[in-house]
């Protein structure tokens, strides 16, 4: 699943690198195309893994907040009794 997303994104990344090269006036030759072809899978893998890591961090943070709120409620209820 992750590899499938990386390969799909690498095609978009390759086209984006070509478009950026054209936009910035780079000489689009065979070397530029080969370098973009080699670099695009690594860039897309970094993006996919970065998004996955951010989502995991966000989930752990939300879980820690829920646990802290539950502990605070439990301690406030036990002190009032």
C-alpha angles and dihedrals in degrees: 000000000000093000089050090054091046092052093047091049092046090062090052090045091051092052090045091053090050092048091048090050091052092045093052093045099249119163101254103213136148093279093054091050092048093048091047090048092053097041099044098074091051092048092048091047090052091051095047094046091045091053091048092050092048091050091050091049091049092050093049091048093050091048091050090051092051091049092048091051091049091050090048091051091047093050093046092050093047093049094051093053 
